[in-house]
Amino acid sequence: MLTDKLNLQGYGLKLLSFKELNQGNAKYQFDLENEATGLVIKECRWVEWNGSAFVAFPGRQYEKDGQKKTFSYIFMPKEKKEKLDELVKRIIDEQFKNIPSS
């Protein structure tokens, strides 16, 4: 585990139980806490795939038409999710440089 908690004031988010994965496209795993509400989303992953980088929320894998897919348990509108991805990337970059842009 790299650190138990990354907390950058002013972002309103904490990355808890942050660790390096390097399992295929999944580079890091962490729990994401919203400081205002205390809501914690467990086992999020930072994924680099097809030239983009983003937060993958926990979910379950399934197969459709012979292809593996993932059903996410968490939904966010696209614009808000993109902002979250940018914010998490900024937090990670302050600790671990050289993460590709989304």
Biopython code that builds the backbone (N, CA, C, O; Angstrom):
import numpy as np
from Bio.PDB.StructureBuilder import StructureBuilder

atoms = [
    (1, "MET", "N", (0.848, -1.171, 0.000)),
    (1, "MET", "CA", (0.000, 0.000, 0.000)),
    (1, "MET", "C", (0.896, 1.237, 0.000)),
    (1, "MET", "O", (1.828, 1.331, 0.799)),
    (2, "LEU", "N", (0.620, 2.167, -0.879)),
    (2, "LEU", "CA", (1.450, 3.362, -0.969)),
    (2, "LEU", "C", (1.195, 4.301, 0.201)),
    (2, "LEU", "O", (2.134, 4.839, 0.787)),
    (3, "THR", "N", (-0.052, 4.494, 0.537)),
    (3, "THR", "CA", (-0.396, 5.344, 1.666)),
    (3, "THR", "C", (-1.808, 5.034, 2.113)),
    (3, "THR", "O", (-2.619, 4.559, 1.317)),
    (4, "ASP", "N", (-2.115, 5.292, 3.365)),
    (4, "ASP", "CA", (-3.466, 5.054, 3.852)),
    (4, "ASP", "C", (-4.423, 6.157, 3.439)),
    (4, "ASP", "O", (-5.623, 5.917, 3.308)),
    (5, "LYS", "N", (-3.913, 7.363, 3.231)),
    (5, "LYS", "CA", (-4.817, 8.470, 2.936)),
    (5, "LYS", "C", (-4.089, 9.554, 2.158)),
    (5, "LYS", "O", (-3.023, 10.013, 2.569)),
    (6, "LEU", "N", (-4.663, 9.961, 1.041)),
    (6, "LEU", "CA", (-4.202, 11.146, 0.328)),
    (6, "LEU", "C", (-5.295, 12.178, 0.516)),
    (6, "LEU", "O", (-6.427, 11.953, 0.088)),
    (7, "ASN", "N", (-4.992, 13.294, 1.137)),
    (7, "ASN", "CA", (-6.002, 14.304, 1.404)),
    (7, "ASN", "C", (-5.452, 15.645, 0.971)),
    (7, "ASN", "O", (-4.541, 16.181, 1.602)),
    (8, "LEU", "N", (-5.992, 16.182, -0.090)),
    (8, "LEU", "CA", (-5.561, 17.486, -0.552)),
    (8, "LEU", "C", (-6.658, 18.482, -0.254)),
    (8, "LEU", "O", (-7.737, 18.422, -0.844)),
    (9, "GLN", "N", (-6.389, 19.397, 0.657)),
    (9, "GLN", "CA", (-7.397, 20.363, 1.065)),
    (9, "GLN", "C", (-7.878, 21.177, -0.119)),
    (9, "GLN", "O", (-7.112, 21.513, -1.023)),
    (10, "GLY", "N", (-9.168, 21.487, -0.093)),
    (10, "GLY", "CA", (-9.755, 22.287, -1.148)),
    (10, "GLY", "C", (-10.392, 21.456, -2.245)),
    (10, "GLY", "O", (-11.213, 21.968, -3.006)),
    (11, "TYR", "N", (-10.032, 20.188, -2.344)),
    (11, "TYR", "CA", (-10.624, 19.333, -3.374)),
    (11, "TYR", "C", (-11.945, 18.729, -2.910)),
    (11, "TYR", "O", (-12.807, 18.431, -3.736)),
    (12, "GLY", "N", (-12.116, 18.546, -1.612)),
    (12, "GLY", "CA", (-13.345, 17.958, -1.104)),
    (12, "GLY", "C", (-13.379, 16.446, -1.228)),
    (12, "GLY", "O", (-14.413, 15.825, -0.985)),
    (13, "LEU", "N", (-12.261, 15.853, -1.603)),
    (13, "LEU", "CA", (-12.177, 14.403, -1.757)),
    (13, "LEU", "C", (-10.974, 13.869, -1.003)),
    (13, "LEU", "O", (-9.970, 14.559, -0.826)),
    (14, "LYS", "N", (-11.097, 12.633, -0.567)),
    (14, "LYS", "CA", (-9.958, 11.910, -0.005)),
    (14, "LYS", "C", (-9.860, 10.596, -0.758)),
    (14, "LYS", "O", (-10.872, 9.973, -1.076)),
    (15, "LEU", "N", (-8.640, 10.184, -1.039)),
    (15, "LEU", "CA", (-8.382, 8.859, -1.580)),
    (15, "LEU", "C", (-7.830, 8.039, -0.424)),
    (15, "LEU", "O", (-6.723, 8.296, 0.051)),
    (16, "LEU", "N", (-8.587, 7.065, 0.022)),
    (16, "LEU", "CA", (-8.208, 6.236, 1.156)),
    (16, "LEU", "C", (-7.679, 4.898, 0.658)),
    (16, "LEU", "O", (-8.028, 4.464, -0.440)),
    (17, "SER", "N", (-6.852, 4.251, 1.445)),
    (17, "SER", "CA", (-6.316, 2.918, 1.126)),
    (17, "SER", "C", (-5.767, 2.850, -0.293)),
    (17, "SER", "O", (-6.014, 1.881, -1.011)),
    (18, "PHE", "N", (-5.033, 3.865, -0.694)),
    (18, "PHE", "CA", (-4.499, 3.988, -2.053)),
    (18, "PHE", "C", (-3.357, 2.997, -2.248)),
    (18, "PHE", "O", (-2.419, 2.962, -1.452)),
    (19, "LYS", "N", (-3.435, 2.194, -3.304)),
    (19, "LYS", "CA", (-2.346, 1.255, -3.589)),
    (19, "LYS", "C", (-2.170, 1.082, -5.087)),
    (19, "LYS", "O", (-3.103, 1.265, -5.868)),
    (20, "GLU", "N", (-0.964, 0.728, -5.462)),
    (20, "GLU", "CA", (-0.625, 0.477, -6.848)),
    (20, "GLU", "C", (-1.086, -0.923, -7.224)),
    (20, "GLU", "O", (-0.858, -1.874, -6.477)),
    (21, "LEU", "N", (-1.738, -1.056, -8.387)),
    (21, "LEU", "CA", (-2.213, -2.360, -8.853)),
    (21, "LEU", "C", (-1.390, -2.877, -10.017)),
    (21, "LEU", "O", (-0.812, -3.963, -9.959)),
    (22, "ASN", "N", (-1.348, -2.073, -11.083)),
    (22, "ASN", "CA", (-0.706, -2.475, -12.332)),
    (22, "ASN", "C", (-1.196, -3.842, -12.802)),
    (22, "ASN", "O", (-0.405, -4.724, -13.135)),
    (23, "GLN", "N", (-2.515, -3.993, -12.821)),
    (23, "GLN", "CA", (-3.164, -5.200, -13.338)),
    (23, "GLN", "C", (-3.819, -4.845, -14.663)),
    (23, "GLN", "O", (-4.964, -4.394, -14.695)),
    (24, "GLY", "N", (-3.096, -5.047, -15.750)),
    (24, "GLY", "CA", (-3.636, -4.677, -17.056)),
    (24, "GLY", "C", (-3.840, -3.177, -17.141)),
    (24, "GLY", "O", (-2.901, -2.408, -16.935)),
    (25, "ASN", "N", (-5.051, -2.758, -17.440)),
    (25, "ASN", "CA", (-5.368, -1.334, -17.568)),
    (25, "ASN", "C", (-5.579, -0.648, -16.226)),
    (25, "ASN", "O", (-5.520, 0.579, -16.146)),
    (26, "ALA", "N", (-5.823, -1.413, -15.177)),
    (26, "ALA", "CA", (-6.058, -0.856, -13.842)),
    (26, "ALA", "C", (-4.707, -0.579, -13.173)),
    (26, "ALA", "O", (-3.939, -1.502, -12.899)),
    (27, "LYS", "N", (-4.429, 0.695, -12.916)),
    (27, "LYS", "CA", (-3.120, 1.083, -12.379)),
    (27, "LYS", "C", (-3.124, 1.257, -10.863)),
    (27, "LYS", "O", (-2.144, 0.915, -10.200)),
    (28, "TYR", "N", (-4.224, 1.788, -10.305)),
    (28, "TYR", "CA", (-4.310, 2.038, -8.867)),
    (28, "TYR", "C", (-5.682, 1.620, -8.369)),
    (28, "TYR", "O", (-6.645, 1.561, -9.134)),
    (29, "GLN", "N", (-5.757, 1.332, -7.077)),
    (29, "GLN", "CA", (-7.039, 1.081, -6.420)),
    (29, "GLN", "C", (-7.107, 1.950, -5.178)),
    (29, "GLN", "O", (-6.092, 2.182, -4.521)),
    (30, "PHE", "N", (-8.304, 2.433, -4.853)),
    (30, "PHE", "CA", (-8.476, 3.316, -3.705)),
    (30, "PHE", "C", (-9.950, 3.375, -3.332)),
    (30, "PHE", "O", (-10.826, 3.001, -4.111)),
    (31, "ASP", "N", (-10.198, 3.855, -2.119)),
    (31, "ASP", "CA", (-11.548, 4.188, -1.688)),
    (31, "ASP", "C", (-11.675, 5.694, -1.837)),
    (31, "ASP", "O", (-10.753, 6.428, -1.484)),
    (32, "LEU", "N", (-12.789, 6.160, -2.349)),
    (32, "LEU", "CA", (-13.009, 7.574, -2.627)),
    (32, "LEU", "C", (-14.010, 8.127, -1.621)),
    (32, "LEU", "O", (-15.153, 7.674, -1.561)),
    (33, "GLU", "N", (-13.576, 9.114, -0.827)),
    (33, "GLU", "CA", (-14.461, 9.709, 0.177)),
    (33, "GLU", "C", (-14.815, 11.141, -0.199)),
    (33, "GLU", "O", (-13.939, 11.945, -0.519)),
    (34, "ASN", "N", (-16.109, 11.453, -0.156)),
    (34, "ASN", "CA", (-16.596, 12.820, -0.294)),
    (34, "ASN", "C", (-16.558, 13.424, 1.104)),
    (34, "ASN", "O", (-17.297, 12.992, 1.989)),
    (35, "GLU", "N", (-15.709, 14.413, 1.305)),
    (35, "GLU", "CA", (-15.533, 14.981, 2.653)),
    (35, "GLU", "C", (-16.794, 15.651, 3.185)),
    (35, "GLU", "O", (-17.048, 15.609, 4.389)),
    (36, "ALA", "N", (-17.580, 16.263, 2.323)),
    (36, "ALA", "CA", (-18.769, 16.995, 2.772)),
    (36, "ALA", "C", (-19.822, 16.052, 3.350)),
    (36, "ALA", "O", (-20.477, 16.378, 4.341)),
    (37, "THR", "N", (-19.984, 14.884, 2.731)),
    (37, "THR", "CA", (-21.043, 13.971, 3.156)),
    (37, "THR", "C", (-20.536, 12.775, 3.940)),
    (37, "THR", "O", (-21.299, 12.140, 4.668)),
    (38, "GLY", "N", (-19.244, 12.459, 3.798)),
    (38, "GLY", "CA", (-18.692, 11.276, 4.432)),
    (38, "GLY", "C", (-18.931, 10.012, 3.628)),
    (38, "GLY", "O", (-18.527, 8.928, 4.049)),
    (39, "LEU", "N", (-19.581, 10.130, 2.476)),
    (39, "LEU", "CA", (-19.834, 8.976, 1.618)),
    (39, "LEU", "C", (-18.509, 8.415, 1.114)),
    (39, "LEU", "O", (-17.668, 9.154, 0.602)),
    (40, "VAL", "N", (-18.328, 7.101, 1.261)),
    (40, "VAL", "CA", (-17.124, 6.428, 0.789)),
    (40, "VAL", "C", (-17.527, 5.385, -0.245)),
    (40, "VAL", "O", (-18.382, 4.538, 0.015)),
    (41, "ILE", "N", (-16.908, 5.452, -1.412)),
    (41, "ILE", "CA", (-17.104, 4.443, -2.453)),
    (41, "ILE", "C", (-15.870, 3.554, -2.418)),
    (41, "ILE", "O", (-14.762, 4.005, -2.708)),
    (42, "LYS", "N", (-16.064, 2.298, -2.064)),
    (42, "LYS", "CA", (-14.964, 1.348, -1.884)),
    (42, "LYS", "C", (-14.472, 0.794, -3.219)),
    (42, "LYS", "O", (-15.236, 0.660, -4.174)),
    (43, "GLU", "N", (-13.192, 0.480, -3.262)),
    (43, "GLU", "CA", (-12.535, -0.237, -4.350)),
    (43, "GLU", "C", (-12.720, 0.393, -5.732)),
    (43, "GLU", "O", (-13.041, -0.295, -6.701)),
    (44, "CYS", "N", (-12.515, 1.706, -5.808)),
    (44, "CYS", "CA", (-12.456, 2.381, -7.105)),
    (44, "CYS", "C", (-11.098, 2.065, -7.719)),
    (44, "CYS", "O", (-10.142, 1.737, -7.016)),
    (45, "ARG", "N", (-11.034, 2.167, -9.027)),
    (45, "ARG", "CA", (-9.761, 1.921, -9.713)),
    (45, "ARG", "C", (-9.468, 3.062, -10.672)),
    (45, "ARG", "O", (-10.378, 3.655, -11.251)),
    (46, "TRP", "N", (-8.190, 3.357, -10.831)),
    (46, "TRP", "CA", (-7.731, 4.301, -11.851)),
    (46, "TRP", "C", (-7.335, 3.462, -13.054)),
    (46, "TRP", "O", (-6.431, 2.631, -12.974)),
    (47, "VAL", "N", (-8.020, 3.688, -14.173)),
    (47, "VAL", "CA", (-7.847, 2.871, -15.368)),
    (47, "VAL", "C", (-7.297, 3.722, -16.501)),
    (47, "VAL", "O", (-7.741, 4.849, -16.717)),
    (48, "GLU", "N", (-6.336, 3.177, -17.215)),
    (48, "GLU", "CA", (-5.808, 3.800, -18.430)),
    (48, "GLU", "C", (-6.155, 2.863, -19.572)),
    (48, "GLU", "O", (-5.694, 1.723, -19.625)),
    (49, "TRP", "N", (-6.984, 3.370, -20.494)),
    (49, "TRP", "CA", (-7.482, 2.511, -21.568)),
    (49, "TRP", "C", (-7.746, 3.328, -22.820)),
    (49, "TRP", "O", (-8.397, 4.372, -22.766)),
    (50, "ASN", "N", (-7.247, 2.858, -23.924)),
    (50, "ASN", "CA", (-7.544, 3.437, -25.227)),
    (50, "ASN", "C", (-7.257, 4.942, -25.277)),
    (50, "ASN", "O", (-8.037, 5.710, -25.840)),
    (51, "GLY", "N", (-6.138, 5.349, -24.688)),
    (51, "GLY", "CA", (-5.737, 6.756, -24.721)),
    (51, "GLY", "C", (-6.410, 7.650, -23.700)),
    (51, "GLY", "O", (-6.183, 8.859, -23.705)),
    (52, "SER", "N", (-7.227, 7.094, -22.828)),
    (52, "SER", "CA", (-7.856, 7.916, -21.795)),
    (52, "SER", "C", (-7.545, 7.333, -20.421)),
    (52, "SER", "O", (-7.057, 6.208, -20.306)),
    (53, "ALA", "N", (-7.831, 8.107, -19.392)),
    (53, "ALA", "CA", (-7.616, 7.673, -18.017)),
    (53, "ALA", "C", (-8.818, 8.134, -17.204)),
    (53, "ALA", "O", (-9.291, 9.259, -17.362)),
    (54, "PHE", "N", (-9.310, 7.251, -16.328)),
    (54, "PHE", "CA", (-10.550, 7.577, -15.621)),
    (54, "PHE", "C", (-10.711, 6.728, -14.372)),
    (54, "PHE", "O", (-10.024, 5.723, -14.190)),
    (55, "VAL", "N", (-11.646, 7.158, -13.504)),
    (55, "VAL", "CA", (-12.028, 6.403, -12.324)),
    (55, "VAL", "C", (-13.041, 5.348, -12.756)),
    (55, "VAL", "O", (-14.049, 5.664, -13.387)),
    (56, "ALA", "N", (-12.766, 4.102, -12.414)),
    (56, "ALA", "CA", (-13.730, 3.019, -12.627)),
    (56, "ALA", "C", (-14.339, 2.690, -11.277)),
    (56, "ALA", "O", (-13.641, 2.295, -10.343)),
    (57, "PHE", "N", (-15.658, 2.859, -11.187)),
    (57, "PHE", "CA", (-16.355, 2.541, -9.943)),
    (57, "PHE", "C", (-16.511, 1.025, -9.805)),
    (57, "PHE", "O", (-16.409, 0.297, -10.792)),
    (58, "PRO", "N", (-16.757, 0.553, -8.585)),
    (58, "PRO", "CA", (-16.956, -0.883, -8.406)),
    (58, "PRO", "C", (-18.169, -1.359, -9.212)),
    (58, "PRO", "O", (-19.125, -0.616, -9.431)),
    (59, "GLY", "N", (-18.099, -2.586, -9.633)),
    (59, "GLY", "CA", (-19.188, -3.149, -10.422)),
    (59, "GLY", "C", (-19.006, -4.642, -10.569)),
    (59, "GLY", "O", (-18.205, -5.263, -9.870)),
    (60, "ARG", "N", (-19.762, -5.205, -11.486)),
    (60, "ARG", "CA", (-19.643, -6.632, -11.744)),
    (60, "ARG", "C", (-19.418, -6.853, -13.227)),
    (60, "ARG", "O", (-19.912, -6.100, -14.067)),
    (61, "GLN", "N", (-18.665, -7.897, -13.534)),
    (61, "GLN", "CA", (-18.417, -8.222, -14.932)),
    (61, "GLN", "C", (-19.480, -9.185, -15.428)),
    (61, "GLN", "O", (-19.997, -10.016, -14.680)),
    (62, "TYR", "N", (-19.792, -9.049, -16.708)),
    (62, "TYR", "CA", (-20.723, -9.960, -17.355)),
    (62, "TYR", "C", (-20.296, -10.104, -18.807)),
    (62, "TYR", "O", (-19.447, -9.357, -19.293)),
    (63, "GLU", "N", (-20.882, -11.056, -19.481)),
    (63, "GLU", "CA", (-20.540, -11.284, -20.875)),
    (63, "GLU", "C", (-21.762, -11.035, -21.749)),
    (63, "GLU", "O", (-22.867, -11.483, -21.445)),
    (64, "LYS", "N", (-21.536, -10.306, -22.844)),
    (64, "LYS", "CA", (-22.610, -10.031, -23.792)),
    (64, "LYS", "C", (-22.034, -10.178, -25.192)),
    (64, "LYS", "O", (-21.019, -9.567, -25.526)),
    (65, "ASP", "N", (-22.684, -10.987, -25.999)),
    (65, "ASP", "CA", (-22.234, -11.237, -27.367)),
    (65, "ASP", "C", (-20.770, -11.668, -27.411)),
    (65, "ASP", "O", (-20.027, -11.291, -28.317)),
    (66, "GLY", "N", (-20.369, -12.461, -26.421)),
    (66, "GLY", "CA", (-19.009, -12.985, -26.391)),
    (66, "GLY", "C", (-17.959, -12.018, -25.898)),
    (66, "GLY", "O", (-16.773, -12.347, -25.904)),
    (67, "GLN", "N", (-18.369, -10.809, -25.462)),
    (67, "GLN", "CA", (-17.412, -9.816, -24.967)),
    (67, "GLN", "C", (-17.642, -9.560, -23.482)),
    (67, "GLN", "O", (-18.780, -9.500, -23.016)),
    (68, "LYS", "N", (-16.533, -9.410, -22.743)),
    (68, "LYS", "CA", (-16.630, -9.076, -21.329)),
    (68, "LYS", "C", (-16.952, -7.595, -21.184)),
    (68, "LYS", "O", (-16.345, -6.747, -21.838)),
    (69, "LYS", "N", (-17.909, -7.301, -20.323)),
    (69, "LYS", "CA", (-18.307, -5.924, -20.045)),
    (69, "LYS", "C", (-18.406, -5.753, -18.541)),
    (69, "LYS", "O", (-18.402, -6.733, -17.797)),
    (70, "THR", "N", (-18.495, -4.517, -18.098)),
    (70, "THR", "CA", (-18.636, -4.236, -16.675)),
    (70, "THR", "C", (-19.866, -3.387, -16.433)),
    (70, "THR", "O", (-20.071, -2.373, -17.102)),
    (71, "PHE", "N", (-20.685, -3.799, -15.479)),
    (71, "PHE", "CA", (-21.836, -3.036, -15.023)),
    (71, "PHE", "C", (-21.414, -2.303, -13.763)),
    (71, "PHE", "O", (-21.101, -2.937, -12.755)),
    (72, "SER", "N", (-21.402, -0.972, -13.804)),
    (72, "SER", "CA", (-20.989, -0.162, -12.654)),
    (72, "SER", "C", (-22.146, -0.003, -11.682)),
    (72, "SER", "O", (-23.285, 0.229, -12.089)),
    (73, "TYR", "N", (-21.849, -0.130, -10.394)),
    (73, "TYR", "CA", (-22.869, 0.070, -9.372)),
    (73, "TYR", "C", (-23.154, 1.541, -9.117)),
    (73, "TYR", "O", (-24.159, 1.878, -8.492)),
    (74, "ILE", "N", (-22.287, 2.414, -9.590)),
    (74, "ILE", "CA", (-22.399, 3.851, -9.361)),
    (74, "ILE", "C", (-22.625, 4.544, -10.702)),
    (74, "ILE", "O", (-21.954, 4.233, -11.687)),
    (75, "PHE", "N", (-23.570, 5.483, -10.739)),
    (75, "PHE", "CA", (-23.812, 6.255, -11.958)),
    (75, "PHE", "C", (-23.591, 7.736, -11.673)),
    (75, "PHE", "O", (-23.994, 8.246, -10.627)),
    (76, "MET", "N", (-22.949, 8.416, -12.616)),
    (76, "MET", "CA", (-22.810, 9.874, -12.583)),
    (76, "MET", "C", (-23.060, 10.374, -13.997)),
    (76, "MET", "O", (-22.650, 9.727, -14.960)),
    (77, "PRO", "N", (-23.732, 11.523, -14.138)),
    (77, "PRO", "CA", (-23.864, 12.121, -15.467)),
    (77, "PRO", "C", (-22.472, 12.373, -16.060)),
    (77, "PRO", "O", (-21.524, 12.661, -15.330)),
    (78, "LYS", "N", (-22.362, 12.263, -17.367)),
    (78, "LYS", "CA", (-21.078, 12.332, -18.064)),
    (78, "LYS", "C", (-20.250, 13.563, -17.678)),
    (78, "LYS", "O", (-19.057, 13.443, -17.398)),
    (79, "GLU", "N", (-20.873, 14.738, -17.662)),
    (79, "GLU", "CA", (-20.121, 15.968, -17.367)),
    (79, "GLU", "C", (-19.543, 15.932, -15.951)),
    (79, "GLU", "O", (-18.396, 16.326, -15.737)),
    (80, "LYS", "N", (-20.330, 15.463, -14.992)),
    (80, "LYS", "CA", (-19.844, 15.402, -13.608)),
    (80, "LYS", "C", (-18.776, 14.327, -13.458)),
    (80, "LYS", "O", (-17.819, 14.502, -12.704)),
    (81, "LYS", "N", (-18.933, 13.216, -14.172)),
    (81, "LYS", "CA", (-17.940, 12.139, -14.112)),
    (81, "LYS", "C", (-16.614, 12.614, -14.694)),
    (81, "LYS", "O", (-15.554, 12.304, -14.151)),
    (82, "GLU", "N", (-16.665, 13.363, -15.792)),
    (82, "GLU", "CA", (-15.432, 13.887, -16.382)),
    (82, "GLU", "C", (-14.720, 14.826, -15.413)),
    (82, "GLU", "O", (-13.493, 14.812, -15.321)),
    (83, "LYS", "N", (-15.492, 15.643, -14.688)),
    (83, "LYS", "CA", (-14.887, 16.534, -13.687)),
    (83, "LYS", "C", (-14.275, 15.734, -12.548)),
    (83, "LYS", "O", (-13.198, 16.068, -12.055)),
    (84, "LEU", "N", (-14.970, 14.669, -12.128)),
    (84, "LEU", "CA", (-14.427, 13.812, -11.079)),
    (84, "LEU", "C", (-13.119, 13.172, -11.545)),
    (84, "LEU", "O", (-12.144, 13.127, -10.794)),
    (85, "ASP", "N", (-13.100, 12.676, -12.787)),
    (85, "ASP", "CA", (-11.881, 12.074, -13.331)),
    (85, "ASP", "C", (-10.731, 13.069, -13.316)),
    (85, "ASP", "O", (-9.615, 12.719, -12.934)),
    (86, "GLU", "N", (-10.990, 14.305, -13.726)),
    (86, "GLU", "CA", (-9.950, 15.342, -13.728)),
    (86, "GLU", "C", (-9.452, 15.616, -12.319)),
    (86, "GLU", "O", (-8.251, 15.768, -12.096)),
    (87, "LEU", "N", (-10.378, 15.679, -11.368)),
    (87, "LEU", "CA", (-10.018, 15.966, -9.989)),
    (87, "LEU", "C", (-9.189, 14.839, -9.383)),
    (87, "LEU", "O", (-8.177, 15.098, -8.733)),
    (88, "VAL", "N", (-9.609, 13.591, -9.591)),
    (88, "VAL", "CA", (-8.850, 12.459, -9.062)),
    (88, "VAL", "C", (-7.470, 12.401, -9.714)),
    (88, "VAL", "O", (-6.479, 12.123, -9.039)),
    (89, "LYS", "N", (-7.397, 12.660, -11.010)),
    (89, "LYS", "CA", (-6.104, 12.684, -11.695)),
    (89, "LYS", "C", (-5.197, 13.741, -11.072)),
    (89, "LYS", "O", (-4.011, 13.496, -10.853)),
    (90, "ARG", "N", (-5.755, 14.915, -10.789)),
    (90, "ARG", "CA", (-4.976, 15.992, -10.176)),
    (90, "ARG", "C", (-4.455, 15.561, -8.803)),
    (90, "ARG", "O", (-3.303, 15.829, -8.462)),
    (91, "ILE", "N", (-5.297, 14.901, -8.026)),
    (91, "ILE", "CA", (-4.877, 14.429, -6.704)),
    (91, "ILE", "C", (-3.753, 13.405, -6.849)),
    (91, "ILE", "O", (-2.737, 13.492, -6.160)),
    (92, "ILE", "N", (-3.936, 12.440, -7.742)),
    (92, "ILE", "CA", (-2.903, 11.404, -7.942)),
    (92, "ILE", "C", (-1.617, 12.035, -8.460)),
    (92, "ILE", "O", (-0.528, 11.674, -8.014)),
    (93, "ASP", "N", (-1.731, 12.978, -9.400)),
    (93, "ASP", "CA", (-0.536, 13.619, -9.972)),
    (93, "ASP", "C", (0.288, 14.348, -8.921)),
    (93, "ASP", "O", (1.507, 14.457, -9.058)),
    (94, "GLU", "N", (-0.358, 14.848, -7.877)),
    (94, "GLU", "CA", (0.404, 15.542, -6.855)),
    (94, "GLU", "C", (1.273, 14.572, -6.056)),
    (94, "GLU", "O", (2.233, 14.986, -5.405)),
    (95, "GLN", "N", (0.937, 13.287, -6.105)),
    (95, "GLN", "CA", (1.727, 12.268, -5.414)),
    (95, "GLN", "C", (2.544, 11.422, -6.379)),
    (95, "GLN", "O", (3.673, 11.038, -6.075)),
    (96, "PHE", "N", (1.970, 11.134, -7.541)),
    (96, "PHE", "CA", (2.579, 10.210, -8.501)),
    (96, "PHE", "C", (2.489, 10.836, -9.884)),
    (96, "PHE", "O", (1.419, 10.832, -10.492)),
    (97, "LYS", "N", (3.564, 11.359, -10.377)),
    (97, "LYS", "CA", (3.591, 12.035, -11.675)),
    (97, "LYS", "C", (3.507, 11.026, -12.825)),
    (97, "LYS", "O", (3.595, 9.815, -12.620)),
    (98, "ASN", "N", (3.335, 11.555, -14.031)),
    (98, "ASN", "CA", (3.362, 10.769, -15.262)),
    (98, "ASN", "C", (2.148, 9.883, -15.497)),
    (98, "ASN", "O", (2.271, 8.835, -16.130)),
    (99, "ILE", "N", (0.971, 10.278, -15.000)),
    (99, "ILE", "CA", (-0.252, 9.568, -15.338)),
    (99, "ILE", "C", (-0.823, 10.210, -16.591)),
    (99, "ILE", "O", (-0.950, 11.433, -16.632)),
    (100, "PRO", "N", (-1.176, 9.433, -17.624)),
    (100, "PRO", "CA", (-1.669, 10.026, -18.874)),
    (100, "PRO", "C", (-2.930, 10.854, -18.661)),
    (100, "PRO", "O", (-3.728, 10.561, -17.770)),
    (101, "SER", "N", (-3.106, 11.876, -19.472)),
    (101, "SER", "CA", (-4.304, 12.700, -19.408)),
    (101, "SER", "C", (-5.494, 11.922, -19.924)),
    (101, "SER", "O", (-5.361, 11.035, -20.767)),
    (102, "SER", "N", (-6.668, 12.270, -19.404)),
    (102, "SER", "CA", (-7.896, 11.624, -19.878)),
    (102, "SER", "C", (-8.438, 12.345, -21.091)),
    (102, "SER", "O", (-9.469, 11.949, -21.635)),
]
sb = StructureBuilder()
sb.init_structure("model")
sb.init_model(0)
sb.init_chain("A")
sb.init_seg("    ")
for serial, (resi, resn, name, xyz) in enumerate(atoms, 1):
    if name == "N":
        sb.init_residue(resn, " ", resi, " ")
    sb.init_atom(name, np.array(xyz, "f"), 0.0, 1.0, " ", f" {name:<3s}", serial, name[0])
structure = sb.get_structure()
